[in-house]
Every structure is written in C-alpha cells, then in structure tokens.
Amino acid sequence: MIIARPKEQRQQDQAKRGIGALRLLEDDLVKAWFEAEHTRLVEEMLRAEIADDPKRRDCALRIRCLSEMKSHLEAEAALGRQALKQLEKTNG
C-alpha cells in the first residue's frame, strides 16, 4: 500500500522542481546551448542531400525533442509558480 504525502508536501516538492526548471531556463549557458543546438540541427538538415530522408527525419526529430524538452521545463516552472502561490496563500 502506498501512503499519499500531505498536500503541502506535494506542493513544496512541485515548487522545488519549478524553481529548478526556472533556473535552467534562465541560465545563459543553457539558453545558448538550446539556441546553438537548434541552429546546428537546422543547418544539418538543410545540408542533407534531398534523397537522404533518414538524415532529414533524424534532424527534425531531434529538433522536436529539443522543443519538447524546453516545453517540459516551462510547464514545470509554471506548475512550480502555482504551487508557490498556493503555499503562500495557505501559510498566510
């Protein structure tokens, strides 16, 4: 049997995850990496031969993965902000 954690503990955990995600999103090194990797993949896709579908698909998939990773971090940051607001509201 799994014992559920108290709501406040879950909110604190979500807030910590959100803060971590926000730090990553705001970090200059991480932002530069996302941008450089996206640019590199787009250029690699454009340099691929027209008949090289596997190469172009691979680049497109990796670009999509980058986008999903960034979206996940943004969602975690938003959920963390909501959890912080709820904690502040609850604790006065």
C-alpha positions in Angstrom: 0.0 0.0 0.0 1.3 3.5 -0.9 0.7 6.2 1.6 -0.1 9.5 0.0 2.0 12.5 1.0 0.2 15.5 2.5 -0.9 18.2 0.0 1.5 20.7 1.4 4.5 18.4 1.0 3.4 17.7 -2.7 3.2 21.5 -3.2 6.6 22.0 -1.7 8.1 19.3 -4.0 6.4 20.9 -7.0 7.7 24.3 -6.1 11.3 23.0 -5.8 11.0 21.3 -9.2 9.6 24.5 -10.6 12.4 26.6 -9.2 15.0 24.2 -10.6 13.3 24.3 -14.0 13.2 28.1 -14.0 16.9 28.3 -13.1 17.7 26.1 -16.1 15.5 28.1 -18.4 17.1 31.4 -17.2 20.7 30.1 -17.2 22.7 31.8 -20.0 24.7 28.6 -20.7 21.5 26.5 -21.1 19.8 29.2 -23.3 22.9 29.4 -25.5 23.0 25.6 -25.8 19.4 25.3 -26.8 19.8 28.0 -29.4 23.1 26.7 -30.8 21.8 23.1 -30.9 18.7 24.2 -32.8 20.7 26.2 -35.3 23.2 23.3 -35.8 20.4 20.8 -36.4 18.5 23.1 -38.9 21.8 23.7 -40.8 22.5 20.0 -40.8 19.0 19.3 -42.2 19.5 21.9 -44.9 22.9 20.5 -45.9 21.5 16.9 -46.2 21.0 15.6 -49.7 17.4 15.8 -50.9 17.4 12.0 -51.2 18.7 11.5 -47.7 15.3 11.2 -45.9 16.7 9.4 -42.9 19.1 12.2 -42.1 16.5 14.9 -42.5 14.0 13.0 -40.4 16.6 12.4 -37.7 17.3 16.2 -37.6 13.6 17.0 -37.5 13.1 14.5 -34.7 16.0 16.0 -32.7 14.6 19.5 -33.2 11.3 18.3 -31.9 12.9 16.7 -28.9 14.6 20.0 -28.1 11.3 21.8 -28.3 9.6 19.2 -26.1 12.4 19.4 -23.5 12.1 23.2 -23.3 8.3 23.0 -23.2 8.5 20.5 -20.3 10.8 22.8 -18.4 8.5 25.7 -19.0 5.5 23.6 -17.8 7.4 22.6 -14.6 8.3 26.2 -13.9 4.7 27.3 -14.3 3.4 24.5 -12.0 6.1 25.5 -9.5 4.9 29.1 -9.5 1.4 27.9 -9.0 2.5 25.7 -6.1 4.4 28.6 -4.5 1.3 30.8 -4.7 -0.8 28.1 -3.1 1.7 27.6 -0.3 1.9 31.4 0.3 -1.9 31.6 0.3 -2.2 28.6 2.7 0.6 29.8 5.1 -0.6 33.4 5.0 
